[in-house]
Amino acid sequence: MYASPLSIRVRNHSRRVSTTLALFFLNVCFLMNRDW
């Protein structure tokens, strides 16, 4: 099956967004634990 550049770009973008959300979630947990 031929993967169009658009689908590859969307896949890379979704992976980058999920990584950014994971880092943001870890930072929020770290700040909450530090406040305690």
Summary of the structure (lengths in Angstrom):
residues: 36
radius of gyration: 15.7
end to end distance: 52.1
largest distance: 52.1
contacts: 61
relative contact order: 0.10
helix: 86%
strand: 0%
